[in-house]
Amino acid sequence: MNYTSTRDNSVKVSAAYAIATGISPDGGLYVPENIPEFTYDELVEAAKTDYRERAVRVLEKYLTDFTGEELRECVDGAYTGKFGGENVAPVVDIAENRFVLELWHGPTCAFKDMALQLLPHLLTRSVKKTCDGKEIVILVATSGDTGKAALEGFRDVPGTRIIVFYPVEGVSSIQKRQMVTQEGGNVGVCAIKGNFDDAQTGVKRIFTDPEIASELEKHNMAFSSANSINWGRLAPQIVYYISAYADLMNKGVIKNRGDKVNVVVPTGNFGNILAAYYAKKMGLPIGKLICASNSNNVLTDFIRTGVYDRNRKFYTTISPSMDILISSNLERLIYDLSGCDSARVKGWMDSLAATGRYEVDEDVKAKISELFWAGCCNDASTQETIKTVFDSRNYLSDTHTAVALNVLGQYVKEFGSDVPAIIASTASPYKFAPAVLGAVASDKVSEDEFDMLTALCDVSGVEIPAPLAGLKGKAVRFDRVCDGSGMKDTVLDMLGI
Ligand SMILES: *Cc1c(COP(=O)(O)O)cnc(C)c1O
C-alpha cells in the first residue's frame, strides 16, 4: 500500500516514509492510495480476540511495509498494562441504544493516548526503515491534551527527543501541571507568552528555518511531528471503532449481519471522526457519522451547507480541545469525497489560506449530507447535559463527551432514530473538573484544583484517575517561559547544541 498527497496525486511514498516525515512537502496530507476492506467475516473473527489483536489486524492492512511481528511489538508496547483494566477502550451501556466508547483510560486521561502511545513505536521503526541513525526531534505546540499525551508517549524512547510549547494562559491548571512535572530524560517543556496560535506559528517557523535545520543536520538530528496530520496518529484511531462494533456483537446488541450503528464524535481537528469515516469505508456497518461541535461551529455549518468559513468569532469554551477554527483533517475527507481529485483539493486549500473560506462542489456536498449529520451546543447546554445524564443515568461525562451526547439528543429528536449509537468519549471528567463539578454540584466549586477533584469524587463516587491524583506530590521540572522570538534559542538550548 502506497500513500499519496491530498494536494498532488503524483506523490507516492511508503507508510514508513509518510509516518517518519509527517506532512507532504507540497503542504498536503498523506493518504492511503485506497481504503482496504475489513470484511464481516473478519469482524466475526476479530470479535473473538482482544483489543491488541484487533489493532494488529486493522493496522496490517494499512502499514504494509511493517511485518506482522513488528506491528505486534508496537501494539504490545503501546497498550499492554497502560490503559487501566483488561479492555483498552471499553464500551459502556448508559441507556437504551446509547453506548459510550471510553477512550481515556490511558496515562494522560484523554483519547490522544490511543494514538500517541502507539505513534512512538511506529515512528522509531519508520525512521529505521527510511533514514536510519538519525535522532528524531518532535516539536509540539499544544492547547493542552496533545502536549501531555505526546510527552508521555515519547518519554525515554531511544532515538527521540521531544519539546512541547504551551500558551502560558491557554491551558487548564491540571493540564499545565501534567506537563511541567513530566518525567523522562529526553523531554522539554516551555511556556510561551501568547496564545495557542503564537505557539503554533513559532513551531511552524522553526520547522522551516534553514539555519536550525543545518544545525540539526550537523548533529545527525531531524524534526518530525506528532500532531494529527501524521498518518501514524490516524491509523490507530480506526481500530477502536471496529473494536467497539465487535464488542457490541459480543454483547448481543448487534444481532444480524450488517446491523448498523450511528457514531457520534465530539470534533475539533476532524481526526477522530475521520477515522470513523475510514472504518465505515472499510466496511464497518456505520449508519450516520454525527459530528458534534461546541460554539466554535465551523464544521456544523460546513456539513450543512458545503461552505467552510473560518472568518467568525472565536469562543473560549469549557470544551477547549474543540476550540478550533481550522480542522486540518477535513482535507483528507474532501479529498476522498472528490474522487481523489488533488487539483480540486489544492484549489480549496489555497482559497482557505488566502480568504479563510472555500465552498465544495455539488457532488461533494451531496456525499457529505448522505454520510454525515452535524450539530453544536454552547457551554450552558453542555453543562445541562452533564447534569441530566448524571442525574438520570448516573453516568459522569466530561465536557467534550457531553457535547456529543447533547448533539445526539438533537439528532434523535429530529429523526426519531432507534439505531444504536456509539458515542466517542474523549476525556476523563476529572480532566475538566471545574466545569463538570459546576454542572453537577455548583456549590462545591472552589479555587483549588485538587480540592475540586476530591469534591467531584465525593459527589459522583467515580474514582479519581491515578495519574491525576498523583500530580499533587510531583515536583515541577520545567518553569521556563519565553516569547515567540525566543523559541528557536530554547530549542537549541534544550537539545544542547
Ligand atoms: C483532541 C480532542 C478532541 C478533538 O478531536 P479531533 O480528532 O481533533 O477532532 C475532542 N475531545 C478531547 C478531549 C480532545 O483532547
The ligand as a MOL file (V3000), in Angstrom:
LIG
                    3D

  0  0  0     0  0            999 V3000
M  V30 BEGIN CTAB
M  V30 COUNTS 15 15 0 0 0
M  V30 BEGIN ATOM
M  V30 1 C -8.3410 16.4710 20.7500 0
M  V30 2 C -9.6410 16.3280 21.4470 0
M  V30 3 C -10.8750 16.3720 20.7630 0
M  V30 4 C -10.9650 16.6450 19.2690 0
M  V30 5 O -10.5300 15.5750 18.4930 0
M  V30 6 P -10.1820 15.7680 16.9370 0
M  V30 7 O -9.6030 14.4890 16.4980 0
M  V30 8 O -9.1810 16.9020 16.9060 0
M  V30 9 O -11.4430 16.1150 16.2410 0
M  V30 10 C -12.0440 16.1720 21.4850 0
M  V30 11 N -12.0050 15.9730 22.8270 0
M  V30 12 C -10.8520 15.9370 23.5160 0
M  V30 13 C -10.8960 15.7360 24.9820 0
M  V30 14 C -9.6300 16.0940 22.8620 0
M  V30 15 O -8.4720 16.0770 23.5720 0
M  V30 END ATOM
M  V30 BEGIN BOND
M  V30 1 1 1 2
M  V30 2 1 2 3
M  V30 3 2 2 14
M  V30 4 1 3 4
M  V30 5 2 3 10
M  V30 6 1 4 5
M  V30 7 1 5 6
M  V30 8 2 6 7
M  V30 9 1 6 8
M  V30 10 1 6 9
M  V30 11 1 10 11
M  V30 12 2 11 12
M  V30 13 1 12 13
M  V30 14 1 12 14
M  V30 15 1 14 15
M  V30 END BOND
M  V30 END CTAB
M  END
